[in-house]
Amino acid sequence: MNQQSNHESEETQPSLSARLLELAQLFLKLGLIGFGGPQAHIAMINDEAVVRRGWFTQEQFLEGVAICEMLPGPASTQMGIYTGYVRAGQLGALVAGICFILPAFLIVLSLSWAYFRFQGIPQIEDLFLGVTPVVIAIIFGFCWKLAKRGIRDVKGVAIALAVLLVTWLFQVNILLQFVLAGIVGLILYSPSNRTSTWLVPLLPMMQVLPKTLATVTTDTLALSSFWGLERIQEYYLTLTFFFLKVGSFIFGGGLVIIPLLESEVVTQFHWLTRSEFLDGVAIGEFTPGPVVITAAFVGYKVAGAMGALTSAIAIFIPSFLFIMGAAPLLVRIRQNPWIRSFLKGVTPAVLGAIASAAIPLAQTAIIQDTLGRSILAAMISILALVALIRFKRPTWQLVPAGAVIGLIAGTF
């Protein structure tokens, strides 16, 4: 049966409850088998929603993908939310998104408990000896793909290098750099030379923005203390505001979470050591679903299971709001030249930020307590990078392979 004949007319469309049940079943399944990263997730949704069920035409689906790629947040999760929105309205968006995220959350919650419960056991250390170098390879592989896809000229290279150096040397707020890079994009890529004139009034605001972005969470803690809340309640508020902020600025893919988290979770708040943070990213890569579910690992370390739930909800709320509240508008403004110019500035900034965060993480993953383990970690990382770039192997195959190598090496 061809695609057009699969589309249901309004008269034959199932009831709302039937459509919601169908969405729940589909996205629970995709959430359980969704290994391989965002592109694999989107391909699975395309196969189910376009080819098998005929909910979209191929053109409508690609339009939805373009909208989700334009927005901050994990594109594959947003595409699931968008599919639910098209199929069954706002309730459909909620059902599809929650069901897609839920399996990954439960898996990460279980693995977080096991990780912190058995941390320090030699076998666990051996396992992550093989896994964390693979994660480093995945990060650098993502940088390579993002550079090929998103940097077309010398101006993009300059933005990426500037963000890399500023982040690495001066620890300037990542979110501020994304905003500034977007403004630079408006100047460099604008459809007319009048952009700089109307940008002048924004400059005073840019002087205030760094302090605003850097102190949101600190102010939240101070307010909590003023009202006499318990420490655990302070943590919940901190986690909520922090991950709402992070979820609103994940431009370019789920791995953008790495520089956004590493600069504050490790350096500012000291919630995790750099080694624990890298292991948390590995757990996020190992599980199906979006890698930003790493937020649940961070939340678990800070405030247990409720901290994990709080963090997961907060980081995904912006994605739901963007799709459910702004999807009709975004269809109209996606081709706006000003929006495109802004994103042309942000994309290379994302690359620079990820590369900057990857440098200390690579040192943590590869520099081990003995020379032999360091050499092994370096070899695993190089082989995984070659497998990713040259042989196009999916990440869900490489992470378990690294774990097996680490466990075997640990026995010797």
Secondary structure, DSSP 8 states (H G I E B T S, - for coil): --HHHHS--TTT---HHHHHHHHHHHHHHHHHH--S-HHHHHHHHHIIIIIIS-SS-HHHHHHHHHHHHHSSS-HHHHHHHHHHHHHHHHHHHHHHHHHHHHHHHHHHHHHHHHHHHHTT-HHHHHHHHHHHHHHHHHHHHHHHHHHHHH--SHHHHHHHHHHHHHHHHH---HHHHHHHHHHHHHHHH-SSTTHHHHHGGGHHHHHHHHHHHHHHHHHHHHHHHHTT--HHHHHHHHHHHHHHHHHT--TTSGGGHHHHHIIIIIIIS-SS-HHHHHHHHHHHHHSSS-GGGHHHHHHHHHHHHHHHHHHHHHHHHHHHHHHHHHHHHHHHHTT-HHHHHHHHHHHHHHHHHHHHHHHHHHHHHH--SSHHHHHHHHHHHHHHHHHHHTS---HHHHHHHHHHHHHHHHH-
